[in-house]
């Protein structure tokens, strides 16, 4: 447990970040939180967390800060306010799934201020966070990883150091694109089964007990239609696009995933 009463901070109290922060608090870490919507922090404050009035206030207080917001722009906006005020020797842990280049750039800025960065995107969703079984994919130095490990262990079941800063993001992007590809292949397989006059439910049950099964197939088989996966589809589309940005848009995983993602998001209104 940290010696500084306000040593641990967390920003990004959404469906996954909120349970992660709650696990940190339950593990005995003194926790300071900040949320763009103040009501998002109310439950944690009731349970004993400290509420920061601003990102800068949280940055000044904490030695370990986790950030779990949606995208690159959000991470950069927050880190622009955190890095100038964080104490030398502090650790900034980026749990968001973003471009590895963003993490590398932030790590360079942080190093100039004697602050360490660990990119540590997570897999397992809100349920995994609440159960303390998240998989955490880390990129950074061995020293930074070791320093952050006690906090990560409060909400994780599997924690892996994959290489320097950015490595965690690259692994997470490939993992999520593979999930999307598996769902895309499930979409194709069940559609083919129907064209061959095989009952969809019977085919889905058969595959889940056979060699063609995967977690992605099982998730897809439970959907009444692809559009029922619109929320998850938006997240997976983002990750498939990130893979395209760091490799090529026409990569094998994207080709497998895109027909399903297009169907899942078909009912969405186009952006203005």
ZIURMO-V374714 format. One record per pair of residues at least 24 apart in sequence whose ideal C-beta (glycine too) atoms are under 10 Angstrom apart, sorted by the first residue. I is the first residue (numbers start at 1). GAP is how many residues later the second one is. D is the distance in whole Angstrom. If there is no record, write none. Layout:
I/GAP/D
I/GAP/D
This chain:
1/26/8
1/27/5
1/28/6
1/29/8
1/149/8
2/26/9
2/27/6
2/28/6
2/29/10
2/60/9
2/61/7
2/62/7
2/148/8
2/149/9
3/27/9
3/60/9
4/26/7
4/57/8
4/58/8
4/59/6
4/60/10
4/83/9
5/25/5
5/27/9
5/45/8
5/56/9
6/24/6
6/25/8
6/26/5
6/44/6
6/46/9
6/51/10
6/52/9
6/54/9
6/55/4
6/56/6
6/57/9
7/24/9
7/25/9
7/54/8
7/55/6
7/56/4
7/57/6
7/58/10
7/80/10
7/83/9
7/144/9
8/24/7
8/25/10
8/41/9
8/42/10
8/53/9
8/54/6
8/55/7
8/56/5
8/57/8
8/58/8
8/83/10
8/142/10
8/143/6
8/146/9
9/24/7
9/25/7
9/40/10
9/41/9
9/43/7
9/46/9
9/48/10
9/49/5
9/50/8
9/51/10
9/52/7
9/53/3
9/54/9
9/55/7
9/56/4
9/57/7
9/58/9
9/73/9
9/77/10
9/81/10
9/83/10
9/84/10
10/24/8
10/25/9
10/31/9
10/34/8
10/39/8
10/48/9
10/52/9
10/54/9
10/55/7
10/56/5
10/57/8
10/58/7
10/83/9
10/85/9
10/141/9
11/24/7
11/25/9
11/30/10
11/41/9
11/44/7
11/47/7
11/48/9
11/51/10
11/54/7
11/55/7
11/56/5
11/57/7
11/58/7
11/63/9
11/64/10
11/67/6
11/68/10
11/70/10
11/71/8
11/84/10
12/24/9
12/28/9
12/54/8
12/55/6
12/56/3
12/57/4
12/58/8
12/62/8
12/63/9
12/66/8
12/82/10
12/83/7
12/84/7
13/24/8
13/26/10
13/27/4
13/28/6
13/29/10
13/30/9
13/31/7
13/36/10
13/55/8
13/56/10
14/26/8
14/54/7
14/55/8
14/56/8
14/112/8
15/110/8
15/111/4
15/112/9
15/114/8
15/115/10
15/216/10
16/52/6
16/79/8
16/80/10
16/106/7
16/107/10
16/108/8
16/109/6
16/110/5
16/111/9
16/112/8
16/113/5
16/114/9
16/118/8
16/139/10
17/49/8
17/50/9
17/51/3
17/52/8
17/78/7
17/79/9
17/105/9
17/109/9
17/112/8
17/138/10
18/25/8
18/26/7
18/50/9
18/108/8
18/111/8
18/112/9
19/105/10
19/106/9
19/107/5
19/108/8
19/109/8
19/110/4
19/111/4
19/112/9
19/113/9
19/115/9
19/136/7
20/46/7
20/48/6
20/75/7
20/102/7
20/104/10
20/106/9
20/108/10
20/109/5
20/110/9
20/112/9
20/114/7
20/116/10
20/131/10
20/132/10
20/134/8
20/135/5
20/136/9
21/26/10
21/28/7
21/45/8
21/47/8
21/108/9
21/133/10
21/134/9
22/25/7
22/27/9
22/107/8
22/108/7
22/132/10
22/133/9
23/106/7
23/107/7
23/108/9
23/109/6
23/111/9
23/128/10
23/130/10
23/131/5
23/132/4
23/133/9
24/25/9
24/40/9
24/42/8
24/126/10
24/127/6
24/128/9
24/130/5
24/131/7
25/24/6
25/129/9
26/106/9
26/128/7
26/129/9
27/105/9
27/123/8
27/124/8
27/126/8
27/127/4
27/128/8
28/126/9
29/35/8
29/121/8
29/122/6
29/125/7
30/31/10
30/32/9
31/31/9
31/33/10
31/35/10
31/120/10
32/25/8
32/26/5
32/27/10
32/28/10
32/29/5
32/30/6
32/33/9
33/25/7
33/33/10
34/24/5
34/25/9
34/31/10
34/44/9
34/47/10
34/48/10
36/33/9
36/38/9
36/42/10
54/27/8
54/31/10
55/24/9
55/25/9
55/26/4
55/27/6
55/30/9
56/25/6
56/26/8
56/28/8
56/29/5
56/30/10
57/28/8
58/24/8
58/27/9
58/28/9
59/24/8
59/25/8
59/26/4
59/27/5
59/28/9
59/31/8
59/33/9
59/56/10
60/24/10
60/25/5
60/26/8
60/27/8
61/24/9
61/25/10
61/26/9
62/24/8
62/25/8
62/28/7
62/29/9
62/30/10
63/24/7
63/26/7
63/27/5
63/28/7
63/84/9
63/88/10
64/26/7
64/27/5
64/28/8
64/29/7
64/52/10
64/54/10
64/83/8
64/84/6
64/86/9
64/87/5
64/88/10
65/25/7
65/26/7
65/27/5
65/28/7
65/29/10
65/50/9
65/86/10
66/25/9
66/26/8
66/27/5
66/28/8
66/29/6
66/30/10
66/52/10
66/54/8
66/56/10
66/82/9
66/85/7
66/86/9
66/89/9
67/25/7
67/26/7
67/27/5
67/28/6
67/29/6
67/31/10
67/39/10
67/53/10
68/25/9
68/26/8
68/27/4
68/28/6
68/29/10
68/52/10
68/53/9
68/54/8
68/61/9
69/25/9
69/26/9
69/27/5
69/29/9
70/26/7
70/27/9
70/28/9
70/165/9
70/168/8
71/25/7
71/26/9
71/27/6
71/28/9
71/31/9
71/167/7
71/171/10
72/24/8
72/25/10
72/26/4
72/27/6
72/29/9
72/30/5
72/31/9
72/170/9
73/25/9
73/29/9
74/24/9
75/24/10
75/27/6
75/28/8
75/31/8
75/44/10
76/26/7
76/29/9
76/30/7
79/24/10
79/26/10
79/27/5
79/30/8
79/31/8
79/38/9
80/26/9
80/29/9
82/24/10
82/28/9
82/33/9
83/26/6
83/27/6
83/29/9
83/30/6
83/32/6
83/34/9
84/25/10
84/29/8
85/28/10
86/24/8
86/27/7
86/28/9
86/29/5
87/26/9
87/27/9
87/28/8
88/25/7
88/26/4
88/27/7
88/28/10
89/25/6
89/26/8
89/27/8
89/58/9
90/24/8
90/25/5
90/26/7
90/27/10
90/57/10
91/24/7
91/25/5
91/26/8
91/27/6
91/49/9
91/52/10
91/53/6
91/54/10
91/56/5
91/57/5
91/60/9
92/24/7
92/25/5
92/26/7
92/27/10
92/48/10
92/52/9
92/56/9
93/24/8
93/25/5
93/26/8
93/27/5
93/43/9
93/45/9
93/47/9
93/51/9
93/52/10
93/54/10
93/55/6
93/58/8
93/59/8
93/75/10
94/24/7
94/25/5
94/26/7
94/27/8
94/45/9
94/46/10
94/71/9
94/74/8
94/75/8
95/24/9
95/25/6
95/26/6
95/27/6
95/34/10
95/39/9
95/41/8
95/57/9
95/60/10
95/73/9
95/77/10
96/24/9
96/25/7
96/26/9
96/73/9
96/76/10
97/24/5
97/25/8
97/26/9
97/40/9
97/71/9
97/72/7
97/75/5
97/76/7
97/78/10
97/79/7
97/138/8
97/141/8
97/142/6
97/145/7
98/71/6
98/74/9
98/75/9
98/140/10
98/144/8
99/67/9
99/70/7
99/71/10
99/74/9
99/143/6
99/146/6
99/147/7
100/39/7
100/64/10
100/65/8
100/66/3
100/67/7
100/68/8
100/69/4
100/70/5
100/71/10
100/72/9
100/73/8
100/142/9
100/145/10
100/146/7
101/65/7
101/68/9
101/144/9
101/145/8
102/64/9
102/67/8
103/36/7
103/37/9
103/61/10
103/62/5
103/63/5
103/64/9
103/65/8
103/66/6
103/67/10
104/35/9
104/60/8
104/61/6
104/62/5
104/65/9
105/60/10
105/61/10
106/59/8
107/32/9
107/33/8
107/34/10
107/37/9
107/57/9
107/58/4
107/59/8
108/57/9
110/55/9
111/54/10
115/29/10
116/24/7
116/25/7
116/27/7
116/28/4
116/29/9
116/31/7
116/32/8
116/49/9
117/24/9
117/27/7
117/48/6
117/49/10
118/26/5
118/27/6
118/29/8
118/30/5
118/31/10
118/34/9
118/43/9
118/47/7
118/50/8
119/43/10
119/45/9
119/46/6
119/47/6
119/48/7
119/49/4
119/50/5
119/51/9
119/52/10
119/53/9
120/24/10
120/25/9
120/28/7
120/31/10
120/32/7
120/36/9
120/39/8
120/40/10
120/41/9
120/48/5
120/49/9
120/52/9
121/47/6
121/48/6
121/49/10
121/50/8
121/51/4
121/52/8
121/54/9
121/55/9
121/118/10
122/30/9
122/33/8
122/34/7
122/37/10
122/46/9
122/50/8
123/33/10
123/35/9
123/48/10
123/49/7
123/52/6
123/53/8
123/56/9
124/31/9
124/32/8
124/33/8
124/34/9
125/107/9
125/110/10
128/27/8
128/28/9
128/29/8
129/26/6
129/27/9
130/25/9
131/24/9
131/26/8
132/24/7
132/25/7
133/24/4
133/25/8
134/24/8
134/25/9
135/24/8
135/25/8
135/36/10
135/37/9
135/40/8
136/24/7
136/25/10
136/32/8
136/36/9
137/24/9
137/25/6
137/30/8
137/31/4
137/32/8
137/33/9
137/34/5
137/35/5
137/36/10
137/37/10
137/38/7
138/24/6
138/25/9
138/27/9
138/29/8
138/30/5
138/33/9
139/24/6
139/25/6
139/26/5
139/27/5
139/28/4
139/29/4
139/30/7
139/31/8
139/32/8
139/33/10
140/24/7
140/25/5
140/26/9
140/27/8
140/28/8
141/24/8
166/80/9
169/73/8
169/77/8
170/72/9
170/73/9
170/76/7
170/77/10
172/67/8
172/70/9
173/65/10
173/66/6
173/67/9
173/68/9
173/69/5
173/70/5
173/71/10
173/72/9
173/73/7
173/74/9
173/80/10
174/65/9
174/68/10
174/69/7
174/72/9
174/73/9
174/77/10
174/79/8
175/64/9
176/59/8
176/60/6
176/62/9
176/63/4
176/64/8
176/66/8
176/67/8
176/77/9
176/81/10
177/59/8
177/62/6
177/63/5
177/64/9
177/65/8
177/66/4
177/67/9
177/70/9
177/74/8
177/75/9
177/76/4
177/77/7
177/79/9
177/80/7
178/36/9
178/37/10
178/38/8
178/61/10
178/62/10
178/65/9
178/74/10
178/75/6
178/78/9
178/79/9
179/35/9
179/36/7
179/37/5
179/40/8
179/53/9
179/56/10
179/57/7
179/60/8
179/61/10
179/74/9
179/78/9
180/36/8
180/52/9
180/53/8
180/55/9
180/56/4
180/57/8
180/59/7
180/60/5
180/63/9
180/73/7
180/74/8
180/76/8
180/77/4
180/78/8
180/80/7
180/81/6
180/84/10
181/33/10
181/35/7
181/55/10
181/59/8
181/62/10
181/70/10
181/71/8
181/72/4
181/73/8
181/74/8
181/75/4
181/76/5
181/77/9
181/79/9
181/80/10
182/31/10
182/32/5
182/33/7
182/34/3
182/35/6
182/36/9
182/37/8
182/38/8
182/71/9
182/74/8
182/75/8
182/78/9
183/31/9
183/32/9
183/33/4
183/34/8
183/35/10
183/36/6
183/37/5
183/38/10
183/40/9
183/43/9
183/46/8
183/49/9
183/50/9
183/53/8
183/73/9
183/74/7
183/77/5
183/78/8
183/81/8
184/32/8
184/36/9
184/42/10
184/52/10
184/56/9
184/69/9
184/70/9
184/71/8
184/72/4
184/73/4
184/74/7
184/75/6
184/76/4
184/77/7
184/78/10
184/79/9
184/80/10
185/27/9
185/29/8
185/31/8
185/32/7
185/35/9
185/71/6
185/72/9
185/74/10
185/75/8
186/26/9
186/27/9
186/28/8
186/30/6
186/31/4
186/32/8
186/33/8
186/34/4
186/35/7
186/37/9
186/74/8
187/29/10
187/30/10
187/33/6
187/36/9
187/39/7
187/42/10
187/69/9
187/70/9
187/72/6
187/73/4
187/74/9
187/75/10
187/76/7
187/77/9
188/68/8
188/71/7
188/72/8
189/28/8
189/31/9
189/32/10
190/27/9
190/30/7
190/31/7
190/33/10
191/68/9
191/69/10
191/72/10
216/41/9
216/44/9
220/40/7
220/44/10
223/37/10
223/41/9
225/38/8
225/39/9
225/41/10
225/42/10
226/33/9
226/34/6
226/35/9
226/36/9
226/37/4
226/38/4
226/39/9
226/40/8
226/41/10
227/36/7
227/37/6
227/38/8
227/39/6
227/40/5
227/41/9
228/36/8
229/31/8
229/32/9
229/34/9
229/35/5
229/36/9
230/34/6
230/35/6
230/36/9
230/37/7
230/38/7
231/33/9
232/29/10
232/32/8
233/24/10
233/27/8
233/28/6
233/29/9
233/30/9
233/31/3
233/32/5
233/33/10
233/35/9
234/27/9
234/30/8
234/31/7
234/34/8
236/24/9
236/25/6
236/28/8
236/29/10
237/24/5
237/25/9
237/27/8
237/28/6
237/31/10
